[in-house]
């Protein structure tokens, strides 16, 4: 009985692998170009955001240090 279940499960797995390989079709040239443009634009936005993120983080650190110093002075 268990030998038949193994054969059935193996055949089901084989069919799933074949169906996944056939479903992985190549994209159109237009879709590929669109995703490439989207990737380039998103990387450009990330490059613009990093300086702002660093500046805000440094500002919060300096504000925290100022609050500590002001609290000790009073």
CHARMM-style PDB file with segment names, atoms N, HN, CA, C and O in Angstrom:
ATOM      1  N   UNK     1       0.817  -1.194   0.000  1.00  0.00      PROA
ATOM      2  CA  UNK     1       0.000   0.000   0.000  1.00  0.00      PROA
ATOM      3  C   UNK     1       0.863   1.261   0.000  1.00  0.00      PROA
ATOM      4  O   UNK     1       0.592   2.197  -0.752  1.00  0.00      PROA
ATOM      5  N   UNK     2       1.895   1.288   0.836  1.00  0.00      PROA
ATOM      6  HN  UNK     2       2.115   0.527   1.447  1.00  0.00      PROA
ATOM      7  CA  UNK     2       2.738   2.472   0.917  1.00  0.00      PROA
ATOM      8  C   UNK     2       3.596   2.655  -0.329  1.00  0.00      PROA
ATOM      9  O   UNK     2       3.985   3.778  -0.647  1.00  0.00      PROA
ATOM     10  N   UNK     3       3.896   1.574  -1.037  1.00  0.00      PROA
ATOM     11  HN  UNK     3       3.579   0.661  -0.779  1.00  0.00      PROA
ATOM     12  CA  UNK     3       4.667   1.690  -2.265  1.00  0.00      PROA
ATOM     13  C   UNK     3       3.857   2.415  -3.328  1.00  0.00      PROA
ATOM     14  O   UNK     3       4.424   3.189  -4.099  1.00  0.00      PROA
ATOM     15  N   UNK     4       2.592   2.196  -3.390  1.00  0.00      PROA
ATOM     16  HN  UNK     4       2.132   1.567  -2.763  1.00  0.00      PROA
ATOM     17  CA  UNK     4       1.738   2.886  -4.359  1.00  0.00      PROA
ATOM     18  C   UNK     4       1.633   4.378  -4.056  1.00  0.00      PROA
ATOM     19  O   UNK     4       1.600   5.195  -4.976  1.00  0.00      PROA
ATOM     20  N   UNK     5       1.580   4.737  -2.786  1.00  0.00      PROA
ATOM     21  HN  UNK     5       1.607   4.074  -2.039  1.00  0.00      PROA
ATOM     22  CA  UNK     5       1.513   6.152  -2.405  1.00  0.00      PROA
ATOM     23  C   UNK     5       2.786   6.867  -2.820  1.00  0.00      PROA
ATOM     24  O   UNK     5       2.736   8.009  -3.278  1.00  0.00      PROA
ATOM     25  N   UNK     6       3.925   6.208  -2.664  1.00  0.00      PROA
ATOM     26  HN  UNK     6       3.965   5.281  -2.292  1.00  0.00      PROA
ATOM     27  CA  UNK     6       5.193   6.816  -3.072  1.00  0.00      PROA
ATOM     28  C   UNK     6       5.239   7.052  -4.568  1.00  0.00      PROA
ATOM     29  O   UNK     6       5.737   8.084  -5.017  1.00  0.00      PROA
ATOM     30  N   UNK     7       4.732   6.121  -5.337  1.00  0.00      PROA
ATOM     31  HN  UNK     7       4.327   5.282  -4.972  1.00  0.00      PROA
ATOM     32  CA  UNK     7       4.705   6.272  -6.794  1.00  0.00      PROA
ATOM     33  C   UNK     7       3.772   7.407  -7.193  1.00  0.00      PROA
ATOM     34  O   UNK     7       4.088   8.192  -8.088  1.00  0.00      PROA
ATOM     35  N   UNK     8       2.637   7.492  -6.536  1.00  0.00      PROA
ATOM     36  HN  UNK     8       2.380   6.855  -5.810  1.00  0.00      PROA
ATOM     37  CA  UNK     8       1.672   8.549  -6.839  1.00  0.00      PROA
ATOM     38  C   UNK     8       2.258   9.914  -6.486  1.00  0.00      PROA
ATOM     39  O   UNK     8       2.159  10.853  -7.276  1.00  0.00      PROA
ATOM     40  N   UNK     9       2.864  10.031  -5.313  1.00  0.00      PROA
ATOM     41  HN  UNK     9       2.944   9.268  -4.671  1.00  0.00      PROA
ATOM     42  CA  UNK     9       3.457  11.304  -4.911  1.00  0.00      PROA
ATOM     43  C   UNK     9       4.601  11.697  -5.830  1.00  0.00      PROA
ATOM     44  O   UNK     9       4.746  12.874  -6.162  1.00  0.00      PROA
ATOM     45  N   UNK    10       5.415  10.737  -6.247  1.00  0.00      PROA
ATOM     46  HN  UNK    10       5.297   9.781  -5.977  1.00  0.00      PROA
ATOM     47  CA  UNK    10       6.516  11.034  -7.151  1.00  0.00      PROA
ATOM     48  C   UNK    10       5.991  11.511  -8.496  1.00  0.00      PROA
ATOM     49  O   UNK    10       6.534  12.456  -9.067  1.00  0.00      PROA
ATOM     50  N   UNK    11       4.961  10.886  -9.004  1.00  0.00      PROA
ATOM     51  HN  UNK    11       4.519  10.118  -8.540  1.00  0.00      PROA
ATOM     52  CA  UNK    11       4.409  11.310 -10.294  1.00  0.00      PROA
ATOM     53  C   UNK    11       3.760  12.689 -10.192  1.00  0.00      PROA
ATOM     54  O   UNK    11       3.854  13.489 -11.123  1.00  0.00      PROA
ATOM     55  N   UNK    12       3.103  12.969  -9.067  1.00  0.00      PROA
ATOM     56  HN  UNK    12       3.026  12.319  -8.311  1.00  0.00      PROA
ATOM     57  CA  UNK    12       2.511  14.300  -8.872  1.00  0.00      PROA
ATOM     58  C   UNK    12       3.604  15.361  -8.815  1.00  0.00      PROA
ATOM     59  O   UNK    12       3.465  16.426  -9.417  1.00  0.00      PROA
ATOM     60  N   UNK    13       4.684  15.081  -8.102  1.00  0.00      PROA
ATOM     61  HN  UNK    13       4.797  14.215  -7.613  1.00  0.00      PROA
ATOM     62  CA  UNK    13       5.799  16.034  -8.032  1.00  0.00      PROA
ATOM     63  C   UNK    13       6.413  16.256  -9.407  1.00  0.00      PROA
ATOM     64  O   UNK    13       6.757  17.384  -9.758  1.00  0.00      PROA
ATOM     65  N   UNK    14       6.551  15.201 -10.178  1.00  0.00      PROA
ATOM     66  HN  UNK    14       6.271  14.284  -9.892  1.00  0.00      PROA
ATOM     67  CA  UNK    14       7.088  15.336 -11.531  1.00  0.00      PROA
ATOM     68  C   UNK    14       6.208  16.203 -12.408  1.00  0.00      PROA
ATOM     69  O   UNK    14       6.708  17.045 -13.153  1.00  0.00      PROA
ATOM     70  N   UNK    15       4.905  16.006 -12.327  1.00  0.00      PROA
ATOM     71  HN  UNK    15       4.499  15.321 -11.722  1.00  0.00      PROA
ATOM     72  CA  UNK    15       3.976  16.834 -13.101  1.00  0.00      PROA
ATOM     73  C   UNK    15       4.030  18.295 -12.657  1.00  0.00      PROA
ATOM     74  O   UNK    15       3.932  19.198 -13.488  1.00  0.00      PROA
ATOM     75  N   UNK    16       4.183  18.531 -11.364  1.00  0.00      PROA
ATOM     76  HN  UNK    16       4.263  17.797 -10.689  1.00  0.00      PROA
ATOM     77  CA  UNK    16       4.272  19.904 -10.866  1.00  0.00      PROA
ATOM     78  C   UNK    16       5.528  20.582 -11.384  1.00  0.00      PROA
ATOM     79  O   UNK    16       5.487  21.755 -11.756  1.00  0.00      PROA
ATOM     80  N   UNK    17       6.637  19.869 -11.415  1.00  0.00      PROA
ATOM     81  HN  UNK    17       6.671  18.916 -11.113  1.00  0.00      PROA
ATOM     82  CA  UNK    17       7.885  20.453 -11.905  1.00  0.00      PROA
ATOM     83  C   UNK    17       7.767  20.794 -13.384  1.00  0.00      PROA
ATOM     84  O   UNK    17       8.216  21.856 -13.814  1.00  0.00      PROA
ATOM     85  N   UNK    18       7.173  19.908 -14.159  1.00  0.00      PROA
ATOM     86  HN  UNK    18       6.809  19.045 -13.810  1.00  0.00      PROA
ATOM     87  CA  UNK    18       6.997  20.168 -15.591  1.00  0.00      PROA
ATOM     88  C   UNK    18       6.082  21.363 -15.808  1.00  0.00      PROA
ATOM     89  O   UNK    18       6.343  22.179 -16.693  1.00  0.00      PROA
ATOM     90  N   UNK    19       5.011  21.488 -15.018  1.00  0.00      PROA
ATOM     91  HN  UNK    19       4.799  20.826 -14.300  1.00  0.00      PROA
ATOM     92  CA  UNK    19       4.091  22.609 -15.202  1.00  0.00      PROA
ATOM     93  C   UNK    19       4.749  23.932 -14.799  1.00  0.00      PROA
ATOM     94  O   UNK    19       4.485  24.961 -15.421  1.00  0.00      PROA
ATOM     95  N   UNK    20       5.587  23.920 -13.786  1.00  0.00      PROA
ATOM     96  HN  UNK    20       5.802  23.084 -13.281  1.00  0.00      PROA
ATOM     97  CA  UNK    20       6.272  25.145 -13.375  1.00  0.00      PROA
ATOM     98  C   UNK    20       7.260  25.583 -14.445  1.00  0.00      PROA
ATOM     99  O   UNK    20       7.368  26.776 -14.730  1.00  0.00      PROA
ATOM    100  N   UNK    21       7.973  24.651 -15.037  1.00  0.00      PROA
ATOM    101  HN  UNK    21       7.885  23.682 -14.806  1.00  0.00      PROA
ATOM    102  CA  UNK    21       8.926  24.999 -16.074  1.00  0.00      PROA
ATOM    103  C   UNK    21       8.228  25.570 -17.297  1.00  0.00      PROA
ATOM    104  O   UNK    21       8.744  26.497 -17.922  1.00  0.00      PROA
ATOM    105  N   UNK    22       7.062  25.036 -17.651  1.00  0.00      PROA
ATOM    106  HN  UNK    22       6.642  24.284 -17.144  1.00  0.00      PROA
ATOM    107  CA  UNK    22       6.353  25.554 -18.819  1.00  0.00      PROA
ATOM    108  C   UNK    22       5.700  26.900 -18.518  1.00  0.00      PROA
ATOM    109  O   UNK    22       5.490  27.696 -19.433  1.00  0.00      PROA
ATOM    110  N   UNK    23       5.376  27.169 -17.257  1.00  0.00      PROA
ATOM    111  HN  UNK    23       5.547  26.523 -16.514  1.00  0.00      PROA
ATOM    112  CA  UNK    23       4.750  28.440 -16.901  1.00  0.00      PROA
ATOM    113  C   UNK    23       5.762  29.568 -16.834  1.00  0.00      PROA
ATOM    114  O   UNK    23       5.376  30.737 -16.847  1.00  0.00      PROA
ATOM    115  N   UNK    24       7.036  29.253 -16.764  1.00  0.00      PROA
ATOM    116  HN  UNK    24       7.349  28.303 -16.754  1.00  0.00      PROA
ATOM    117  CA  UNK    24       8.084  30.263 -16.669  1.00  0.00      PROA
ATOM    118  C   UNK    24       8.467  30.711 -18.077  1.00  0.00      PROA
ATOM    119  O   UNK    24       9.547  30.379 -18.567  1.00  0.00      PROA
ATOM    120  N   UNK    25       7.590  31.455 -18.715  1.00  0.00      PROA
ATOM    121  HN  UNK    25       6.713  31.725 -18.316  1.00  0.00      PROA
ATOM    122  CA  UNK    25       7.835  31.920 -20.079  1.00  0.00      PROA
ATOM    123  C   UNK    25       8.610  33.229 -20.051  1.00  0.00      PROA
ATOM    124  O   UNK    25       8.623  33.935 -19.043  1.00  0.00      PROA
ATOM    125  N   UNK    26       9.251  33.542 -21.160  1.00  0.00      PROA
ATOM    126  HN  UNK    26       9.240  32.968 -21.979  1.00  0.00      PROA
ATOM    127  CA  UNK    26      10.013  34.785 -21.269  1.00  0.00      PROA
ATOM    128  C   UNK    26       9.051  35.969 -21.382  1.00  0.00      PROA
ATOM    129  O   UNK    26       7.955  35.838 -21.926  1.00  0.00      PROA
ATOM    130  N   UNK    27       9.468  37.117 -20.865  1.00  0.00      PROA
ATOM    131  HN  UNK    27      10.359  37.223 -20.423  1.00  0.00      PROA
ATOM    132  CA  UNK    27       8.645  38.315 -20.921  1.00  0.00      PROA
ATOM    133  C   UNK    27       8.775  38.982 -22.286  1.00  0.00      PROA
ATOM    134  O   UNK    27       9.755  38.781 -23.003  1.00  0.00      PROA
ATOM    135  N   UNK    28       7.773  39.775 -22.626  1.00  0.00      PROA
ATOM    136  HN  UNK    28       6.977  39.938 -22.043  1.00  0.00      PROA
ATOM    137  CA  UNK    28       7.860  40.581 -23.846  1.00  0.00      PROA
ATOM    138  C   UNK    28       9.012  41.567 -23.723  1.00  0.00      PROA
ATOM    139  O   UNK    28       9.471  41.873 -22.622  1.00  0.00      PROA
ATOM    140  N   UNK    29       9.467  42.057 -24.859  1.00  0.00      PROA
ATOM    141  HN  UNK    29       9.094  41.809 -25.753  1.00  0.00      PROA
ATOM    142  CA  UNK    29      10.539  43.051 -24.833  1.00  0.00      PROA
ATOM    143  C   UNK    29      10.055  44.340 -24.183  1.00  0.00      PROA
ATOM    144  O   UNK    29      10.816  44.996 -23.473  1.00  0.00      PROA
ATOM    145  N   UNK    30       8.798  44.709 -24.416  1.00  0.00      PROA
ATOM    146  HN  UNK    30       8.180  44.176 -24.993  1.00  0.00      PROA
ATOM    147  CA  UNK    30       8.246  45.923 -23.812  1.00  0.00      PROA
ATOM    148  C   UNK    30       8.130  45.817 -22.302  1.00  0.00      PROA
ATOM    149  O   UNK    30       8.409  46.777 -21.583  1.00  0.00      PROA
ATOM    150  N   UNK    31       7.721  44.656 -21.823  1.00  0.00      PROA
ATOM    151  HN  UNK    31       7.495  43.876 -22.407  1.00  0.00      PROA
ATOM    152  CA  UNK    31       7.598  44.450 -20.378  1.00  0.00      PROA
ATOM    153  C   UNK    31       8.981  44.465 -19.734  1.00  0.00      PROA
ATOM    154  O   UNK    31       9.173  45.058 -18.672  1.00  0.00      PROA
ATOM    155  N   UNK    32       9.936  43.813 -20.379  1.00  0.00      PROA
ATOM    156  HN  UNK    32       9.780  43.331 -21.242  1.00  0.00      PROA
ATOM    157  CA  UNK    32      11.299  43.799 -19.853  1.00  0.00      PROA
ATOM    158  C   UNK    32      11.887  45.211 -19.819  1.00  0.00      PROA
ATOM    159  O   UNK    32      12.565  45.583 -18.861  1.00  0.00      PROA
ATOM    160  N   UNK    33      11.628  45.983 -20.855  1.00  0.00      PROA
ATOM    161  HN  UNK    33      11.077  45.681 -21.633  1.00  0.00      PROA
ATOM    162  CA  UNK    33      12.117  47.365 -20.881  1.00  0.00      PROA
ATOM    163  C   UNK    33      11.436  48.196 -19.797  1.00  0.00      PROA
ATOM    164  O   UNK    33      12.070  49.046 -19.173  1.00  0.00      PROA
ATOM    165  N   UNK    34      10.157  47.952 -19.575  1.00  0.00      PROA
ATOM    166  HN  UNK    34       9.642  47.261 -20.082  1.00  0.00      PROA
ATOM    167  CA  UNK    34       9.445  48.673 -18.521  1.00  0.00      PROA
ATOM    168  C   UNK    34       9.992  48.366 -17.139  1.00  0.00      PROA
ATOM    169  O   UNK    34      10.164  49.271 -16.322  1.00  0.00      PROA
ATOM    170  N   UNK    35      10.268  47.089 -16.870  1.00  0.00      PROA
ATOM    171  HN  UNK    35      10.128  46.354 -17.534  1.00  0.00      PROA
ATOM    172  CA  UNK    35      10.846  46.721 -15.573  1.00  0.00      PROA
ATOM    173  C   UNK    35      12.255  47.282 -15.411  1.00  0.00      PROA
ATOM    174  O   UNK    35      12.646  47.672 -14.311  1.00  0.00      PROA
ATOM    175  N   UNK    36      13.016  47.323 -16.500  1.00  0.00      PROA
ATOM    176  HN  UNK    36      12.698  47.007 -17.393  1.00  0.00      PROA
ATOM    177  CA  UNK    36      14.357  47.899 -16.432  1.00  0.00      PROA
ATOM    178  C   UNK    36      14.287  49.395 -16.126  1.00  0.00      PROA
ATOM    179  O   UNK    36      15.065  49.905 -15.320  1.00  0.00      PROA
ATOM    180  N   UNK    37      13.364  50.086 -16.765  1.00  0.00      PROA
ATOM    181  HN  UNK    37      12.732  49.671 -17.420  1.00  0.00      PROA
ATOM    182  CA  UNK    37      13.195  51.519 -16.500  1.00  0.00      PROA
ATOM    183  C   UNK    37      12.737  51.753 -15.062  1.00  0.00      PROA
ATOM    184  O   UNK    37      13.191  52.688 -14.403  1.00  0.00      PROA
ATOM    185  N   UNK    38      11.839  50.901 -14.584  1.00  0.00      PROA
ATOM    186  HN  UNK    38      11.470  50.141 -15.119  1.00  0.00      PROA
ATOM    187  CA  UNK    38      11.376  51.012 -13.198  1.00  0.00      PROA
ATOM    188  C   UNK    38      12.518  50.799 -12.214  1.00  0.00      PROA
ATOM    189  O   UNK    38      12.612  51.491 -11.201  1.00  0.00      PROA
ATOM    190  N   UNK    39      13.383  49.840 -12.517  1.00  0.00      PROA
ATOM    191  HN  UNK    39      13.307  49.277 -13.340  1.00  0.00      PROA
ATOM    192  CA  UNK    39      14.526  49.577 -11.648  1.00  0.00      PROA
ATOM    193  C   UNK    39      15.483  50.760 -11.633  1.00  0.00      PROA
ATOM    194  O   UNK    39      15.993  51.135 -10.577  1.00  0.00      PROA
ATOM    195  N   UNK    40      15.729  51.347 -12.795  1.00  0.00      PROA
ATOM    196  HN  UNK    40      15.315  51.042 -13.653  1.00  0.00      PROA
ATOM    197  CA  UNK    40      16.636  52.496 -12.874  1.00  0.00      PROA
ATOM    198  C   UNK    40      16.059  53.676 -12.102  1.00  0.00      PROA
ATOM    199  O   UNK    40      16.782  54.356 -11.374  1.00  0.00      PROA
ATOM    200  N   UNK    41      14.746  53.923 -12.258  1.00  0.00      PROA
ATOM    201  HN  UNK    41      14.159  53.370 -12.849  1.00  0.00      PROA
ATOM    202  CA  UNK    41      14.113  55.032 -11.545  1.00  0.00      PROA
ATOM    203  C   UNK    41      14.111  54.817 -10.036  1.00  0.00      PROA
ATOM    204  O   UNK    41      14.336  55.757  -9.274  1.00  0.00      PROA
ATOM    205  N   UNK    42      13.860  53.585  -9.603  1.00  0.00      PROA
ATOM    206  HN  UNK    42      13.677  52.822 -10.222  1.00  0.00      PROA
ATOM    207  CA  UNK    42      13.842  53.327  -8.164  1.00  0.00      PROA
ATOM    208  C   UNK    42      15.239  53.459  -7.564  1.00  0.00      PROA
ATOM    209  O   UNK    42      15.385  53.944  -6.442  1.00  0.00      PROA
ATOM    210  N   UNK    43      16.257  53.038  -8.291  1.00  0.00      PROA
ATOM    211  HN  UNK    43      16.138  52.644  -9.202  1.00  0.00      PROA
ATOM    212  CA  UNK    43      17.625  53.213  -7.791  1.00  0.00      PROA
ATOM    213  C   UNK    43      18.006  54.692  -7.733  1.00  0.00      PROA
ATOM    214  O   UNK    43      18.738  55.112  -6.837  1.00  0.00      PROA
ATOM    215  N   UNK    44      17.514  55.477  -8.684  1.00  0.00      PROA
ATOM    216  HN  UNK    44      16.919  55.136  -9.413  1.00  0.00      PROA
ATOM    217  CA  UNK    44      17.777  56.922  -8.643  1.00  0.00      PROA
ATOM    218  C   UNK    44      17.101  57.553  -7.433  1.00  0.00      PROA
ATOM    219  O   UNK    44      17.677  58.435  -6.795  1.00  0.00      PROA
ATOM    220  N   UNK    45      15.887  57.113  -7.108  1.00  0.00      PROA
ATOM    221  HN  UNK    45      15.420  56.397  -7.626  1.00  0.00      PROA
ATOM    222  CA  UNK    45      15.204  57.637  -5.926  1.00  0.00      PROA
ATOM    223  C   UNK    45      15.915  57.243  -4.639  1.00  0.00      PROA
ATOM    224  O   UNK    45      15.996  58.036  -3.701  1.00  0.00      PROA
ATOM    225  N   UNK    46      16.422  56.037  -4.596  1.00  0.00      PROA
ATOM    226  HN  UNK    46      16.357  55.393  -5.358  1.00  0.00      PROA
ATOM    227  CA  UNK    46      17.168  55.602  -3.409  1.00  0.00      PROA
ATOM    228  C   UNK    46      18.420  56.459  -3.243  1.00  0.00      PROA
ATOM    229  O   UNK    46      18.782  56.830  -2.126  1.00  0.00      PROA
ATOM    230  N   UNK    47      19.075  56.767  -4.349  1.00  0.00      PROA
ATOM    231  HN  UNK    47      18.781  56.466  -5.257  1.00  0.00      PROA
ATOM    232  CA  UNK    47      20.258  57.631  -4.269  1.00  0.00      PROA
ATOM    233  C   UNK    47      19.905  59.028  -3.780  1.00  0.00      PROA
ATOM    234  O   UNK    47      20.720  59.675  -3.123  1.00  0.00      PROA
ATOM    235  N   UNK    48      18.705  59.500  -4.088  1.00  0.00      PROA
ATOM    236  HN  UNK    48      18.043  58.974  -4.622  1.00  0.00      PROA
ATOM    237  CA  UNK    48      18.288  60.816  -3.605  1.00  0.00      PROA
ATOM    238  C   UNK    48      17.875  60.785  -2.138  1.00  0.00      PROA
ATOM    239  O   UNK    48      18.015  61.795  -1.448  1.00  0.00      PROA
ATOM    240  N   UNK    49      17.375  59.671  -1.648  1.00  0.00      PROA
ATOM    241  HN  UNK    49      17.261  58.851  -2.209  1.00  0.00      PROA
ATOM    242  CA  UNK    49      16.854  59.592  -0.287  1.00  0.00      PROA
ATOM    243  C   UNK    49      17.955  59.396   0.749  1.00  0.00      PROA
ATOM    244  O   UNK    49      17.812  59.853   1.883  1.00  0.00      PROA
ATOM    245  N   UNK    50      19.052  58.726   0.389  1.00  0.00      PROA
ATOM    246  HN  UNK    50      19.169  58.355  -0.532  1.00  0.00      PROA
ATOM    247  CA  UNK    50      20.097  58.445   1.370  1.00  0.00      PROA
ATOM    248  C   UNK    50      20.646  59.682   2.063  1.00  0.00      PROA
ATOM    249  O   UNK    50      20.772  59.661   3.287  1.00  0.00      PROA
ATOM    250  N   UNK    51      20.981  60.763   1.358  1.00  0.00      PROA
ATOM    251  HN  UNK    51      20.879  60.781   0.363  1.00  0.00      PROA
ATOM    252  CA  UNK    51      21.487  61.941   2.088  1.00  0.00      PROA
ATOM    253  C   UNK    51      20.470  62.515   3.067  1.00  0.00      PROA
ATOM    254  O   UNK    51      20.843  62.968   4.149  1.00  0.00      PROA
ATOM    255  N   UNK    52      19.202  62.502   2.705  1.00  0.00      PROA
ATOM    256  HN  UNK    52      18.898  62.134   1.826  1.00  0.00      PROA
ATOM    257  CA  UNK    52      18.166  63.010   3.602  1.00  0.00      PROA
ATOM    258  C   UNK    52      18.056  62.119   4.835  1.00  0.00      PROA
ATOM    259  O   UNK    52      17.941  62.617   5.955  1.00  0.00      PROA
ATOM    260  N   UNK    53      18.091  60.822   4.633  1.00  0.00      PROA
ATOM    261  HN  UNK    53      18.185  60.418   3.723  1.00  0.00      PROA
ATOM    262  CA  UNK    53      17.995  59.884   5.747  1.00  0.00      PROA
ATOM    263  C   UNK    53      19.153  60.066   6.717  1.00  0.00      PROA
ATOM    264  O   UNK    53      18.960  60.079   7.932  1.00  0.00      PROA
ATOM    265  N   UNK    54      20.344  60.206   6.178  1.00  0.00      PROA
ATOM    266  HN  UNK    54      20.501  60.196   5.191  1.00  0.00      PROA
ATOM    267  CA  UNK    54      21.523  60.399   7.030  1.00  0.00      PROA
ATOM    268  C   UNK    54      21.424  61.720   7.786  1.00  0.00      PROA
ATOM    269  O   UNK    54      21.748  61.781   8.972  1.00  0.00      PROA
ATOM    270  N   UNK    55      20.978  62.779   7.107  1.00  0.00      PROA
ATOM    271  HN  UNK    55      20.715  62.729   6.144  1.00  0.00      PROA
ATOM    272  CA  UNK    55      20.853  64.085   7.769  1.00  0.00      PROA
ATOM    273  C   UNK    55      19.839  64.044   8.899  1.00  0.00      PROA
ATOM    274  O   UNK    55      20.093  64.589   9.973  1.00  0.00      PROA
ATOM    275  N   UNK    56      18.698  63.409   8.679  1.00  0.00      PROA
ATOM    276  HN  UNK    56      18.492  62.967   7.806  1.00  0.00      PROA
ATOM    277  CA  UNK    56      17.669  63.327   9.719  1.00  0.00      PROA
ATOM    278  C   UNK    56      18.169  62.497  10.902  1.00  0.00      PROA
ATOM    279  O   UNK    56      17.918  62.849  12.054  1.00  0.00      PROA
ATOM    280  N   UNK    57      18.868  61.406  10.626  1.00  0.00      PROA
ATOM    281  HN  UNK    57      19.072  61.120   9.690  1.00  0.00      PROA
ATOM    282  CA  UNK    57      19.398  60.567  11.700  1.00  0.00      PROA
ATOM    283  C   UNK    57      20.416  61.338  12.538  1.00  0.00      PROA
ATOM    284  O   UNK    57      20.380  61.282  13.767  1.00  0.00      PROA
ATOM    285  N   UNK    58      21.309  62.047  11.886  1.00  0.00      PROA
ATOM    286  HN  UNK    58      21.338  62.092  10.887  1.00  0.00      PROA
ATOM    287  CA  UNK    58      22.310  62.846  12.612  1.00  0.00      PROA
ATOM    288  C   UNK    58      21.626  63.947  13.412  1.00  0.00      PROA
ATOM    289  O   UNK    58      22.047  64.254  14.527  1.00  0.00      PROA
ATOM    290  N   UNK    59      20.582  64.541  12.856  1.00  0.00      PROA
ATOM    291  HN  UNK    59      20.240  64.292  11.950  1.00  0.00      PROA
ATOM    292  CA  UNK    59      19.865  65.591  13.585  1.00  0.00      PROA
ATOM    293  C   UNK    59      19.219  65.039  14.851  1.00  0.00      PROA
ATOM    294  O   UNK    59      19.256  65.689  15.895  1.00  0.00      PROA
ATOM    295  N   UNK    60      18.621  63.835  14.771  1.00  0.00      PROA
ATOM    296  HN  UNK    60      18.591  63.307  13.922  1.00  0.00      PROA
ATOM    297  CA  UNK    60      18.028  63.231  15.963  1.00  0.00      PROA
ATOM    298  C   UNK    60      19.096  62.881  16.995  1.00  0.00      PROA
ATOM    299  O   UNK    60      18.865  63.033  18.195  1.00  0.00      PROA
ATOM    300  N   UNK    61      20.247  62.422  16.553  1.00  0.00      PROA
ATOM    301  HN  UNK    61      20.434  62.298  15.578  1.00  0.00      PROA
ATOM    302  CA  UNK    61      21.332  62.113  17.494  1.00  0.00      PROA
ATOM    303  C   UNK    61      21.799  63.376  18.198  1.00  0.00      PROA
ATOM    304  O   UNK    61      21.990  63.377  19.414  1.00  0.00      PROA
ATOM    305  N   UNK    62      21.982  64.448  17.443  1.00  0.00      PROA
ATOM    306  HN  UNK    62      21.827  64.447  16.455  1.00  0.00      PROA
ATOM    307  CA  UNK    62      22.423  65.716  18.040  1.00  0.00      PROA
ATOM    308  C   UNK    62      21.350  66.251  18.990  1.00  0.00      PROA
ATOM    309  O   UNK    62      21.681  66.773  20.055  1.00  0.00      PROA
ATOM    310  N   UNK    63      20.083  66.132  18.624  1.00  0.00      PROA
ATOM    311  HN  UNK    63      19.815  65.709  17.759  1.00  0.00      PROA
ATOM    312  CA  UNK    63      18.996  66.585  19.492  1.00  0.00      PROA
ATOM    313  C   UNK    63      18.982  65.795  20.802  1.00  0.00      PROA
ATOM    314  O   UNK    63      18.778  66.363  21.874  1.00  0.00      PROA
ATOM    315  N   UNK    64      19.200  64.479  20.705  1.00  0.00      PROA
ATOM    316  HN  UNK    64      19.366  64.018  19.833  1.00  0.00      PROA
ATOM    317  CA  UNK    64      19.256  63.661  21.919  1.00  0.00      PROA
ATOM    318  C   UNK    64      20.423  64.045  22.811  1.00  0.00      PROA
ATOM    319  O   UNK    64      20.277  64.106  24.032  1.00  0.00      PROA
ATOM    320  N   UNK    65      21.581  64.305  22.212  1.00  0.00      PROA
ATOM    321  HN  UNK    65      21.699  64.255  21.220  1.00  0.00      PROA
ATOM    322  CA  UNK    65      22.736  64.741  23.000  1.00  0.00      PROA
ATOM    323  C   UNK    65      22.484  66.094  23.650  1.00  0.00      PROA
ATOM    324  O   UNK    65      22.891  66.320  24.789  1.00  0.00      PROA
ATOM    325  N   UNK    66      21.815  66.999  22.936  1.00  0.00      PROA
ATOM    326  HN  UNK    66      21.484  66.816  22.010  1.00  0.00      PROA
ATOM    327  CA  UNK    66      21.511  68.312  23.488  1.00  0.00      PROA
ATOM    328  C   UNK    66      20.545  68.192  24.662  1.00  0.00      PROA
ATOM    329  O   UNK    66      20.690  68.883  25.670  1.00  0.00      PROA
ATOM    330  N   UNK    67      19.545  67.296  24.522  1.00  0.00      PROA
ATOM    331  HN  UNK    67      19.427  66.735  23.703  1.00  0.00      PROA
ATOM    332  CA  UNK    67      18.588  67.109  25.619  1.00  0.00      PROA
ATOM    333  C   UNK    67      19.277  66.539  26.857  1.00  0.00      PROA
ATOM    334  O   UNK    67      18.952  66.918  27.982  1.00  0.00      PROA
ATOM    335  N   UNK    68      20.237  65.620  26.646  1.00  0.00      PROA
ATOM    336  HN  UNK    68      20.501  65.312  25.732  1.00  0.00      PROA
ATOM    337  CA  UNK    68      20.971  65.070  27.791  1.00  0.00      PROA
ATOM    338  C   UNK    68      21.795  66.165  28.472  1.00  0.00      PROA
ATOM    339  O   UNK    68      21.802  66.271  29.699  1.00  0.00      PROA
ATOM    340  N   UNK    69      22.483  66.971  27.679  1.00  0.00      PROA
ATOM    341  HN  UNK    69      22.478  66.885  26.683  1.00  0.00      PROA
ATOM    342  CA  UNK    69      23.333  68.028  28.234  1.00  0.00      PROA
ATOM    343  C   UNK    69      22.480  69.080  28.927  1.00  0.00      PROA
ATOM    344  O   UNK    69      22.848  69.573  29.993  1.00  0.00      PROA
ATOM    345  N   UNK    70      21.344  69.428  28.330  1.00  0.00      PROA
ATOM    346  HN  UNK    70      21.046  69.028  27.464  1.00  0.00      PROA
ATOM    347  CA  UNK    70      20.466  70.428  28.945  1.00  0.00      PROA
ATOM    348  C   UNK    70      19.845  69.889  30.237  1.00  0.00      PROA
ATOM    349  O   UNK    70      19.632  70.649  31.182  1.00  0.00      PROA
ATOM    350  N   UNK    71      19.558  68.607  30.285  1.00  0.00      PROA
ATOM    351  HN  UNK    71      19.731  67.989  29.518  1.00  0.00      PROA
ATOM    352  CA  UNK    71      18.980  68.018  31.498  1.00  0.00      PROA
ATOM    353  C   UNK    71      19.979  67.981  32.641  1.00  0.00      PROA
ATOM    354  O   UNK    71      19.607  68.168  33.799  1.00  0.00      PROA
ATOM    355  N   UNK    72      21.245  67.739  32.323  1.00  0.00      PROA
ATOM    356  HN  UNK    72      21.547  67.587  31.382  1.00  0.00      PROA
ATOM    357  CA  UNK    72      22.274  67.707  33.366  1.00  0.00      PROA
ATOM    358  C   UNK    72      22.610  69.110  33.856  1.00  0.00      PROA
ATOM    359  O   UNK    72      22.995  69.287  35.011  1.00  0.00      PROA
ATOM    360  N   UNK    73      22.466  70.116  32.981  1.00  0.00      PROA
ATOM    361  HN  UNK    73      22.152  69.972  32.042  1.00  0.00      PROA
ATOM    362  CA  UNK    73      22.826  71.483  33.357  1.00  0.00      PROA
ATOM    363  C   UNK    73      21.790  72.087  34.309  1.00  0.00      PROA
ATOM    364  O   UNK    73      22.123  72.970  35.100  1.00  0.00      PROA
ATOM    365  N   UNK    74      20.577  71.635  34.243  1.00  0.00      PROA
ATOM    366  HN  UNK    74      20.307  70.917  33.601  1.00  0.00      PROA
ATOM    367  CA  UNK    74      19.529  72.235  35.071  1.00  0.00      PROA
ATOM    368  C   UNK    74      19.467  71.628  36.425  1.00  0.00      PROA
ATOM    369  OT1 UNK    74      18.635  72.025  37.242  1.00  0.00      PROA
TER     370      UNK     74
END
